[in-house]
Amino acid sequence: MSWLAPRTLTARSLAGQFLVFQVLVVAVVLGAVAAVSVAQSTQEFREVRGQRMIAVAENLASTPIVRERYADPVASMVLAPDVDRAVALSGARLVEISGPDGVVRASSDPARVGRQVDFGPSLVVRGRAWAGDVDVAQDGTGVHSLIGQVPILSIDGAVLAVVSVSEPYPSTWQLLGGAGERLLVYLGLGAALGVLTSWLLSRRIKRHTRGLEVAEIAGLADHREALLHSIREGVVAVNTDGVITLLNDSAQELLGLEADAVGRHLDAVDLDPAVSAFLLSGDEGRDVVITTSTRVLALNRRAASTRGKRIGTVTTMRDSTELASMQGQLSSHKSVTDTLRAQTHEFANQLHTISGLVQLGEYDAVRSLVGTLTRRRAEISDAVTRHVSDPAVAALLIAKTSLAAESGVALEIDEDSHLAALDPALATDVITVLGNLIDNAVDVSEGSGRAVVRVAVNDGDGLTISVADSGPGVPDDMRESIFARGITSKPEVPGGRGIGLALVRLVSTQLGGSVRVSDGSVGGAVFDVRLPSQVSTGAAADA
């Protein structure tokens, strides 16, 4: 991992960061639970104890002795038993009896007698009972307390005195403890379990990330993307469900796909059927050459697995179009060589015959044989050149006629054929197409009942080439796959088969045309190649 930045000792690991984050989350959750619990307990204390304070104050205010002696100069001593009893019954911290002017006349805290109190927002001076929050001064400090106040009224409704019963708010810990008998235990257990779970989860993350940190994982991803998209070979990864999981730039170009093909099933993208079938097949570990409509691709498929579990396949591909074209040219040269060999063999036999006749003195027979051979050669040349004006194509047909005859197959030119002179580049492509179709037709026709191959070439409406054979024909289920490299309807022979028809489709497609196969009228197969009119028109204009 030399391309990754080295770790620093002070940098916290990914697992450590996750642990701290989780602990913080647990702490926040526990704090929120505690806050809600405290708020609920405070609200409950205010509602329940507030009513209790008012009830105690009302009870004390209604006591006859309080109503009679509240204004007595020694009221603090006379009413002390009743005040202390109110404290004992209510559990309040402070019980006081004050005058309307706020001066304390009796109190459970004798030190407060004679002090001035501020009723604040209380409505008790208006003759109404009131409960609320106040700060009660005790021991030199203000204690936030809940207080209930009830007025002592005269017959005419005037406020004679005020009875106050107050109790300090409990502390946060007291509120938490009062919220539930085991709330603190539950919070502690929750915190412990949260920390433990966070620690285990951080360990699991560290194990699954192979101990890599965030920067290293990002570096690996960037490095992987750079490698995959910069190599010349195409790379396609497909998972076990047939969904494309990876597609680099070269593969997109070779297969004619867009980047959005990633994540889609092979059947849902515009992919050549032969390539799609290969990607879904079980072929692994060997090179397979497939010809699409525009390219010749060499593919190799390997299984991909992790920790012993198969996760899909990875297919690499190379563009072999130029190589296939060169092979087609070599095939054409081989065809010419075979033709010359056949003609050499034929001429050798004829020369031996002439030599023997000369030695025997049969000069009339020599003249007759030479005349017959000349006429036969002239007939073959005339049968071709009468319909085909392009010299390269005509030479090919003449040579193929002799080569087919050596195999016992008659090569016939359709009487309606017509081909004007072509541009040299187009003539080369036509020779490739026509030569491969004729070779294929001769091979399948050899040994048939009436071994014949019929060729039709016409440049009237575009450029059409038709080659019919007397062979067994092409099965319906092979009429598309037969044009893929390595696919053939013929028996296997040394050197392999299938390249000829692949080149025919490749060349035809590159010229903007098409090729198809159908059944012949008297058996065998018919291969029809159609090229657009601008091809032949442009060639004729150049000529």
VOGU-3710 file (C-alpha; in Angstrom, 3 decimals, decimal comma):
1> mswlaprtlt> 0,000/0,000/0,000  2,803/2,350/-0,826  0,356/4,729/-2,507  -1,451/5,335/0,792  -0,499/8,061/3,246  1,183/6,690/6,379  -0,806/6,735/9,599  0,071/9,272/12,263  0,353/8,235/15,884  -1,955/11,021/16,983
11> arslagqflv> -4,702/10,159/14,484  -7,565/8,278/16,044  -8,482/5,029/14,290  -11,807/4,563/12,515  -12,907/2,050/15,147  -11,837/4,463/17,893  -13,709/7,343/16,291  -16,786/5,191/15,968  -16,506/4,083/19,612  -16,223/7,693/20,824
21> fqvlvvavvl> -19,126/8,712/18,613  -21,295/5,870/19,895  -20,411/6,644/23,513  -21,361/10,278/22,899  -24,652/9,167/21,361  -25,357/6,924/24,360  -24,478/9,785/26,718  -26,760/12,184/24,864  -29,604/9,645/24,892  -29,147/8,977/28,610
31> gavaavsvaq> -28,967/12,718/29,282  -32,151/13,257/27,321  -33,895/10,461/29,234  -32,686/11,937/32,512  -33,818/15,442/31,504  -37,262/14,205/30,506  -37,512/12,242/33,740  -36,495/15,280/35,817  -38,956/17,498/33,954  -41,780/15,014/34,470
41> stqefrevrg> -40,916/14,581/38,158  -40,760/18,373/38,643  -44,126/18,823/36,996  -45,601/16,036/39,085  -44,125/17,565/42,284  -45,553/20,982/41,394  -49,044/19,650/40,729  -49,338/17,162/43,586  -47,454/19,016/46,324  -48,944/22,373/45,311
51> qrmiavaenl> -52,428/21,096/46,006  -51,163/19,558/49,218  -49,665/22,873/50,379  -52,955/24,707/49,744  -54,932/22,008/51,563  -52,688/22,244/54,649  -52,857/26,047/54,563  -56,660/25,966/54,310  -56,850/23,527/57,208  -54,623/25,746/59,361
61> astpivrery> -56,511/28,925/58,357  -59,821/27,366/59,348  -58,608/26,454/62,839  -60,599/28,562/65,393  -57,610/29,464/67,506  -55,732/30,757/64,475  -58,679/32,929/63,461  -58,981/34,254/66,996  -55,346/34,793/67,995  -53,566/35,604/64,670
71> adpvasmvla> -53,256/39,274/65,694  -52,255/38,589/69,325  -48,892/40,162/70,273  -47,762/36,725/71,451  -49,302/34,917/68,487  -45,967/33,237/67,704  -46,091/31,448/71,069  -49,822/30,796/71,167  -50,044/29,420/67,632  -46,717/27,534/67,676
81> pdvdravals> -48,346/24,143/68,451  -50,753/24,460/65,534  -47,992/25,602/63,202  -45,746/22,700/64,210  -48,639/20,263/63,778  -49,207/21,586/60,223  -45,523/21,010/59,455  -45,704/17,478/60,807  -48,887/16,632/58,920  -47,833/18,111/55,552
91> garlveisgp> -44,122/17,355/55,509  -43,570/20,994/54,571  -40,348/22,790/55,466  -41,881/26,110/56,551  -45,349/27,186/57,825  -46,017/30,857/58,546  -48,858/33,212/59,456  -48,371/36,740/58,169  -50,351/39,919/58,280  -51,681/41,609/55,144
101> dgvvrassdp> -48,688/43,896/55,357  -46,284/40,950/54,972  -44,977/40,896/58,577  -44,539/37,361/59,887  -46,563/36,843/63,109  -46,023/33,103/63,639  -43,632/30,689/61,988  -42,258/27,184/62,261  -38,884/28,973/62,149  -38,955/31,356/65,179
111> arvgrqvdfg> -36,107/33,393/63,680  -38,431/34,596/60,926  -41,073/36,115/63,273  -41,256/39,837/62,673  -39,620/39,707/59,276  -41,115/41,302/56,217  -42,001/38,954/53,332  -42,848/39,882/49,765  -45,948/38,228/48,427  -44,718/38,885/44,867
121> pslvvrgraw> -47,116/37,641/42,157  -49,324/35,952/44,761  -53,063/36,649/44,569  -53,561/35,944/48,262  -53,695/39,676/49,185  -56,742/39,839/46,911  -58,479/37,182/48,963  -57,723/34,158/46,736  -55,730/31,015/47,490  -52,545/30,707/45,436
131> agdvdvaqdg> -49,745/28,170/44,795  -46,517/28,863/43,005  -42,737/29,169/43,082  -40,914/31,565/45,391  -37,437/31,984/46,823  -37,697/31,616/50,585  -34,819/33,138/52,604  -33,523/30,535/55,031  -30,151/30,311/56,700  -29,046/33,420/54,853
141> tgvhsligqv> -29,756/31,971/51,403  -32,699/31,939/49,049  -34,204/28,471/48,640  -36,364/27,854/45,594  -39,569/26,507/47,032  -43,126/25,580/46,163  -45,561/27,559/48,330  -49,280/27,452/48,994  -50,974/30,548/50,440  -54,521/30,891/51,816
151> pilsidgavl> -56,053/34,144/53,176  -57,914/34,460/56,491  -60,940/36,600/55,628  -63,259/38,696/57,731  -67,032/38,504/57,461  -66,998/41,364/54,964  -64,235/39,651/52,865  -61,259/41,710/54,013  -57,921/39,908/54,287  -57,001/39,624/57,969
161> avvsvsepyp> -53,958/37,369/57,677  -52,186/34,980/55,309  -51,253/31,357/55,990  -48,237/30,168/53,937  -47,005/26,580/53,650  -43,821/26,059/51,613  -41,559/23,181/50,703  -38,208/23,414/48,822  -37,949/21,765/45,432  -36,037/18,483/45,622
171> stwqllggag> -32,563/18,214/44,021  -31,982/16,607/40,623  -30,797/13,368/42,205  -33,868/13,332/44,456  -36,096/13,885/41,420  -34,368/11,070/39,511  -34,700/8,794/42,492  -38,311/9,723/42,895  -39,086/9,205/39,204  -38,858/5,471/39,629
181> erllvylglg> -37,566/3,075/42,149  -34,953/1,657/39,800  -34,508/4,518/37,334  -30,889/5,180/38,255  -30,155/1,456/38,010  -31,759/1,320/34,571  -29,820/4,369/33,416  -26,591/2,833/34,663  -27,317/-0,492/32,955  -28,267/1,331/29,764
191> aalgvltswl> -25,020/3,285/29,808  -22,970/0,146/30,444  -24,723/-1,822/27,695  -24,419/1,117/25,280  -20,688/1,434/25,878  -20,178/-2,335/25,583  -22,220/-2,542/22,367  -20,333/0,416/20,909  -17,015/-1,238/21,730  -18,053/-4,556/20,142
201> lsrrikrhtr> -19,372/-2,758/17,065  -16,139/-0,789/16,721  -14,165/-4,036/16,889  -16,380/-5,552/14,185  -15,906/-2,521/11,951  -12,162/-2,724/12,426  -12,167/-6,406/11,506  -14,279/-5,930/8,387  -12,226/-2,966/7,183  -9,012/-5,005/7,609
211> glevaeiagl> -7,781/-2,416/10,079  -7,756/0,294/7,396  -8,595/3,850/8,270  -10,807/6,287/6,388  -7,981/7,874/4,396  -6,599/4,464/3,464  -9,996/3,164/2,344  -10,497/6,297/0,231  -7,003/5,833/-1,213  -7,740/2,221/-2,110
221> adhreallhs> -10,994/3,201/-3,819  -9,299/5,983/-5,806  -6,417/3,708/-6,794  -8,820/0,960/-7,899  -10,851/3,363/-10,008  -7,709/4,801/-11,603  -6,390/1,335/-12,479  -9,650/-0,003/-13,856  -10,421/2,995/-16,028  -6,906/3,525/-17,359
231> iregvvavnt> -6,092/0,029/-18,635  -6,621/-0,632/-22,317  -8,432/-3,949/-21,828  -12,123/-3,879/-21,056  -13,228/-5,205/-17,671  -16,785/-6,285/-16,865  -17,836/-7,687/-13,475  -21,163/-9,502/-13,140  -22,578/-10,819/-9,865  -24,276/-14,182/-9,379
241> dgvitllnds> -27,664/-12,659/-10,292  -26,438/-11,468/-13,698  -26,253/-7,790/-12,671  -23,357/-5,659/-13,945  -21,364/-4,432/-10,943  -18,353/-2,927/-12,728  -17,733/-1,559/-16,216  -14,554/0,337/-17,050  -14,137/2,899/-19,834  -12,627/0,456/-22,337
251> aqellglead> -15,464/-2,032/-21,824  -18,026/0,729/-22,363  -16,395/1,601/-25,690  -15,977/-1,997/-26,853  -19,518/-3,027/-25,941  -21,204/0,258/-26,873  -22,660/0,728/-23,367  -23,097/3,777/-21,167  -21,922/4,162/-17,571  -25,515/3,773/-16,331
261> avgrhldavd> -25,359/0,090/-17,322  -23,751/-0,577/-13,931  -26,401/-1,898/-11,566  -28,615/-3,251/-14,349  -29,177/-6,850/-15,424  -27,483/-8,067/-18,603  -30,879/-8,659/-20,179  -31,830/-5,021/-19,549  -28,930/-3,447/-21,489  -28,372/-3,192/-25,234
271> ldpavsafll> -25,704/-5,885/-25,448  -24,845/-8,253/-28,297  -26,620/-11,588/-27,608  -23,418/-13,598/-28,075  -21,535/-11,469/-25,531  -24,453/-11,538/-23,085  -24,700/-15,323/-23,367  -20,965/-15,666/-22,711  -21,096/-13,410/-19,631  -23,907/-15,546/-18,223
281> sgdegrdvvi> -22,342/-18,873/-19,209  -20,093/-21,124/-17,161  -17,068/-20,836/-19,469  -14,079/-19,855/-17,384  -10,336/-19,730/-17,790  -10,165/-19,887/-21,594  -10,067/-17,279/-24,322  -13,177/-17,005/-26,474  -13,359/-14,839/-29,571  -16,775/-13,376/-30,370
291> ttstrvlaln> -17,669/-11,220/-33,337  -20,243/-8,536/-32,727  -21,773/-6,422/-35,466  -18,858/-3,971/-35,321  -15,944/-5,632/-33,526  -14,080/-8,851/-32,969  -13,580/-9,329/-29,210  -11,296/-11,761/-27,375  -12,854/-12,483/-23,972  -11,643/-14,319/-20,893
301> rraastrgkr> -13,939/-15,029/-17,936  -12,860/-15,803/-14,367  -14,794/-16,503/-11,186  -14,585/-13,922/-8,391  -14,874/-14,997/-4,780  -14,188/-13,664/-1,313  -13,536/-15,782/1,767  -14,430/-18,884/-0,175  -17,813/-17,567/-1,330  -18,447/-16,891/-5,008
311> igtvttmrds> -19,672/-13,365/-5,658  -19,722/-13,337/-9,470  -17,374/-13,267/-12,445  -14,859/-10,861/-13,963  -14,444/-10,813/-17,749  -11,600/-9,113/-19,561  -11,796/-8,318/-23,258  -9,483/-7,107/-26,005  -10,306/-5,587/-29,362  -9,093/-8,020/-32,035
321> telasmqgql> -10,797/-6,342/-34,987  -7,548/-5,340/-36,684  -6,102/-8,784/-36,037  -9,181/-10,397/-37,563  -8,883/-8,155/-40,604  -5,266/-9,187/-41,019  -6,317/-12,799/-40,655  -8,906/-12,236/-43,356  -6,219/-10,858/-45,641  -4,009/-13,857/-44,888
331> sshksvtdtl> -6,972/-16,090/-45,607  -7,403/-14,358/-48,968  -3,707/-14,879/-49,745  -4,051/-18,515/-48,753  -7,038/-18,813/-51,045  -4,986/-17,361/-53,901  -2,166/-19,737/-53,051  -4,549/-22,695/-53,053  -5,937/-21,539/-56,381  -2,457/-21,237/-57,886
341> raqthefanq> -1,613/-24,647/-56,496  -4,724/-26,123/-58,084  -3,984/-24,450/-61,386  -0,333/-25,550/-61,218  -1,462/-29,107/-60,612  -3,924/-28,843/-63,495  -1,368/-27,272/-65,860  1,238/-29,863/-64,873  -1,125/-32,687/-65,804  -1,948/-30,972/-69,081
351> lhtisglvql> 1,739/-30,390/-69,889  2,559/-34,016/-69,136  -0,227/-35,070/-71,473  1,019/-32,737/-74,241  4,606/-33,927/-73,699  3,527/-37,541/-74,060  1,551/-36,849/-77,222  4,552/-35,015/-78,716  6,813/-37,933/-77,918  4,322/-40,245/-79,591
361> geydavrslv> 4,162/-37,955/-82,631  0,437/-37,375/-82,188  0,603/-33,753/-83,303  -3,035/-33,584/-84,366  -4,048/-34,741/-80,899  -1,820/-32,062/-79,387  -3,487/-29,354/-81,479  -6,906/-30,699/-80,531  -6,068/-30,822/-76,783  -4,587/-27,317/-76,769
371> gtltrrraei> -7,627/-25,977/-78,589  -9,990/-27,653/-76,121  -8,093/-26,290/-73,139  -8,009/-22,816/-74,639  -11,726/-22,844/-75,348  -12,500/-24,122/-71,845  -10,361/-21,413/-70,250  -11,947/-18,795/-72,494  -15,428/-20,031/-71,586  -14,666/-19,710/-67,837
381> sdavtrhvsd> -13,207/-16,223/-68,308  -16,045/-15,140/-70,571  -18,698/-16,496/-68,152  -17,235/-14,275/-65,444  -16,176/-11,142/-67,316  -19,486/-10,969/-69,182  -21,146/-10,058/-65,857  -18,295/-8,713/-63,739  -16,256/-5,749/-64,975  -14,110/-5,246/-61,896
391> pavaalliak> -10,809/-7,035/-62,640  -10,019/-8,013/-59,041  -13,453/-9,537/-58,388  -13,451/-11,229/-61,813  -10,006/-12,733/-61,153  -11,258/-14,049/-57,814  -14,304/-15,703/-59,397  -12,191/-17,269/-62,154  -9,725/-18,623/-59,627  -12,503/-19,908/-57,349
401> tslaaesgva> -14,133/-21,649/-60,315  -10,971/-23,671/-60,934  -10,512/-24,379/-57,220  -14,118/-25,501/-56,820  -13,814/-27,763/-59,850  -10,852/-29,493/-58,209  -13,141/-30,305/-55,269  -15,852/-31,590/-57,577  -18,092/-28,556/-57,116  -19,481/-26,486/-60,012
411> leidedshla> -19,299/-22,718/-59,503  -21,967/-20,914/-61,541  -22,482/-17,184/-62,108  -26,111/-16,067/-62,167  -27,132/-14,734/-65,587  -28,643/-11,593/-64,022  -25,393/-10,639/-62,304  -23,811/-7,280/-63,041  -20,908/-5,521/-61,343  -19,121/-2,420/-62,636
421> aldpalatdv> -15,563/-1,488/-61,744  -15,138/-0,723/-58,054  -12,933/1,509/-56,009  -9,814/-0,514/-55,024  -10,613/-0,261/-51,306  -14,199/-1,431/-51,848  -12,993/-4,150/-54,228  -10,769/-5,501/-51,436  -13,738/-5,670/-49,054  -15,924/-7,318/-51,708
431> itvlgnlidn> -13,186/-9,886/-52,368  -13,051/-10,660/-48,618  -16,825/-11,101/-48,398  -17,231/-12,998/-51,657  -14,156/-15,178/-51,164  -15,186/-16,310/-47,674  -18,772/-17,001/-48,736  -17,609/-19,063/-51,748  -15,073/-21,016/-49,674  -17,742/-21,770/-47,101
441> avdvsegsgr> -20,243/-22,798/-49,804  -17,725/-25,060/-51,594  -16,843/-26,780/-48,306  -20,463/-27,631/-47,438  -21,394/-28,551/-51,035  -18,536/-30,983/-51,553  -19,870/-34,511/-51,674  -23,535/-33,524/-52,039  -25,748/-35,058/-54,724  -25,447/-32,157/-57,153
451> avvrvavndg> -22,466/-30,192/-55,888  -23,053/-26,675/-57,123  -22,489/-23,152/-55,841  -24,384/-20,295/-57,443  -23,091/-16,727/-57,138  -25,102/-13,584/-57,901  -23,641/-10,069/-57,764  -25,636/-6,962/-58,578  -24,929/-3,261/-58,220  -28,273/-1,985/-59,496
461> dgltisvads> -29,812/-0,961/-56,149  -26,877/-0,735/-53,809  -24,514/-3,702/-53,904  -25,929/-7,175/-53,304  -23,991/-10,419/-53,115  -25,766/-13,752/-52,945  -24,081/-17,149/-52,604  -26,216/-20,309/-52,622  -24,887/-23,785/-51,915  -26,178/-27,344/-52,198
471> gpgvpddmre> -25,125/-28,315/-48,693  -27,284/-29,376/-45,730  -28,361/-25,807/-44,901  -28,159/-23,890/-41,612  -30,448/-24,821/-38,688  -32,823/-22,087/-37,526  -31,261/-21,907/-34,063  -27,808/-21,183/-35,572  -28,695/-18,486/-38,080  -27,513/-15,716/-35,763
481> sifargitsk> -24,751/-17,429/-33,820  -23,132/-18,797/-37,001  -21,693/-15,340/-37,657  -19,819/-15,371/-34,332  -16,142/-16,332/-34,405  -15,602/-20,039/-33,809  -19,230/-21,004/-34,587  -19,813/-23,255/-37,591  -22,373/-25,725/-38,870  -19,638/-27,800/-40,508
491> pevpggrgig> -17,656/-30,644/-38,963  -14,476/-29,671/-37,169  -11,329/-29,783/-39,227  -7,708/-29,061/-38,366  -7,016/-25,346/-38,193  -10,454/-24,424/-36,880  -13,458/-22,904/-38,564  -15,868/-20,052/-38,142  -13,642/-17,059/-38,974  -14,942/-16,645/-42,543
501> lalvrlvstq> -18,550/-15,823/-41,740  -17,452/-13,658/-38,815  -15,358/-11,572/-41,228  -18,260/-11,390/-43,667  -20,529/-9,828/-41,044  -17,780/-7,563/-39,710  -16,918/-6,165/-43,157  -20,578/-5,808/-44,134  -21,414/-3,922/-40,955  -18,405/-1,625/-41,306
511> lggsvrvsdg> -19,672/-0,706/-44,789  -23,123/0,031/-43,378  -24,705/-3,122/-44,783  -26,073/-6,404/-43,460  -25,864/-10,151/-43,994  -28,466/-12,828/-43,477  -28,905/-16,516/-44,159  -31,984/-18,306/-45,467  -33,008/-21,606/-47,046  -32,297/-22,174/-50,745
521> svggavfdvr> -35,097/-22,954/-53,179  -33,690/-26,426/-53,924  -32,007/-27,094/-50,611  -28,871/-25,766/-48,976  -28,412/-22,257/-47,649  -28,345/-18,821/-49,255  -26,189/-16,038/-47,806  -27,284/-12,544/-48,856  -25,118/-9,465/-48,301  -26,616/-6,040/-48,898
531> lpsqvstgaa> -24,550/-2,858/-48,947  -26,090/0,636/-49,124  -26,406/2,370/-52,486  -23,936/5,144/-51,587  -21,178/2,533/-51,331  -21,502/1,280/-54,895  -22,413/4,735/-56,244  -19,348/6,306/-54,664  -17,194/3,513/-55,981  -18,561/3,890/-59,502
541> ada> -18,043/7,653/-59,434  -14,443/7,194/-58,318  -13,920/4,656/-61,082
//
